[in-house]
Amino acid sequence: MAQSRAARLAPVVEMAEAAERSAAQRLGYFQGQVNLALNKLQELDQFRHDYQQQWLSKGSTGVSGQWMMGYQRFLSQLDTAVAQQNKSLEWHKSNLETARTAWQQCYARVEGLRKLVQRYIDEARRLEDKREQKLLDELSQRLPRHEPD
C-alpha cells in the first residue's frame, strides 16, 4: 500500500524536479545578466575616468572654448549612460532575486516530495518486514517440535 503511494507520487516528483531545473536555469540566466550589466557599468566608469584624465592632460596646456563645451557635453552624456546602466543593473538584480526566490521555492517543494516518498518507502518496508515476521512466526508454530530424549 505505502509502496504504491510512493510510486503514484513519482510523476509529481518528476514534474517538481523539472520545474526546479527550469528555475535553476532561469536563476543562472539572470545571474549572467547581472554580471553583464555590472561589467558594462565598470567599462563605462573606466571610460568616464579615462575621459576625465584627458581633461587633466589637455587642460594643463590650454583648450578652446569649443573643445571645453564638447568635453562637458560628452561628459554629461557619459554621466547619463552611467546612471542608466546603474538602473539597468538594479533591474537585473531585482530579476535575479525574484528568480532566486522562485528556485528556492521549487527546491523546497522537491525536497519535501522526496522526503514524503522516502517516508512512504520506509513505511512500506516496515509493513513488509512485519508481514514476513508474522509469516515466519506462524510457520515456526506449525513445525513439529522435537524435544530432546
N, C-alpha and C positions, 0 to 999 in steps of 0.2 A: 504494500500500500504506500509506504513512505517513499520507496524507491520509485514508484510510478509518479509520485508527486514531483520528485526531483527531475524525472525525465520530462514531465509535462512543462516544467519551467525552462528547459533547455532552449527553446526558441526565444523565450523572453530574455534570457541571459545573452543569447547571441545578438539580439536586437539592441540590447543595452550596451554590449561591447562595441557594436558597430557605431552607435551614437557617440560613445566615449572616444573611439578612434577618430571620428569625424570632428569632434570638439577639440581633440588634441591637435589635429591638422590645422584647424582654424586658429588655435592658440599660437602655433608655430608661424603661421602666415602673418598674424598681427604682430608677433614679436619681430619678424623680419621687417615689417612696415615701420615699426618704431625705430629699428636700427637704421633703416634707410633715411628716415626723416631726421634722426639725430646726426647722421653723417653729413647730410645736406646742410643742416644748421651749422655744424662745425666748419664746413667748407665756406659757407657764407661769412661766418665770423672771421675766419682766417683771411678771406679775400678783403673784407672790410678793414681788417688790421693792416694788411699789406697796402691797401689804398691809402690809409691814413699815414703810413710810413712814407709814401710817395709825397704827401704834403710836407712832411718834415724835411725831406731831402730837397724838394723843389722850392719850398717856402724860404729856405735859408739863402737861396740865390736870387729870389725875387720872381714874382709871377705877374702875369697880366690880369686885369680885372675880368676879362672874358674867361681865362683859364680858371680863375677863382670861382666864378659863377657856375661853370661847368662842373668843377670839382664838388661844389656844395650841392648842386642838383643831383649828381650821381650818388653822392654820399647819402642824400635823403632817400633816393631810390633803394639804395642798399639797406638803409635802416628799415624801410617799408618791407623789403623782402625778408629781412631777418625777423621782423615782427610777424609776418605771415607764416614764416616757417616755424616760429615758436607756436603759433596757433595750430598749425598742422601737426606738429609733434604732440601737443596736448590732446588733440583729437585722436591721433593714433594710440596714444597711451590709454585714453578712455576706452577705445575699442579693445585694446589688449586686456584691460581689467574686466570688461564685460565677457570677453572670450575666456578668461581665466576662471571667472565665476561659473560660467556655463560648463566648462570642463570639470571643475571641482564637483559640481552637482552630478554630472554624468558619472564621474569616477566613484562618487559615494554610492550612487544607485547600483552600479556594477558590483561594488564590494558588498553591499547589503544583499544583493541577489545571490552572490557567490556563497556568502555565509548561510543564507537560508537553504540553498541547495545542499551545502555540506551538512547542515543540521538534519535535513531530510535523509541524506545518505547515512549519516551516523545512526539516526533513529531506525532506519530500515535494517542496518547491520545489527543493532541491538535486538530488534524483534526477531531477526533470523537466528541469532545466537540463542535467544530464549527458546525458540521453537525447536532448534536442534537439541538443546539441553533437555527439554521436555521429552523429546522423542527418545533420546539416549536413556533417560531415566525410566521411561516406560519399557524399553527393550530390556534393560537390565533387570527390571522386576519380573519380566516374563521368563527369563532364563532360569533353568533349574539350578538350585543352589547345591553345591557339593560341600558336605560337611566332612571334616577330617575324621578318619576312623579312630 
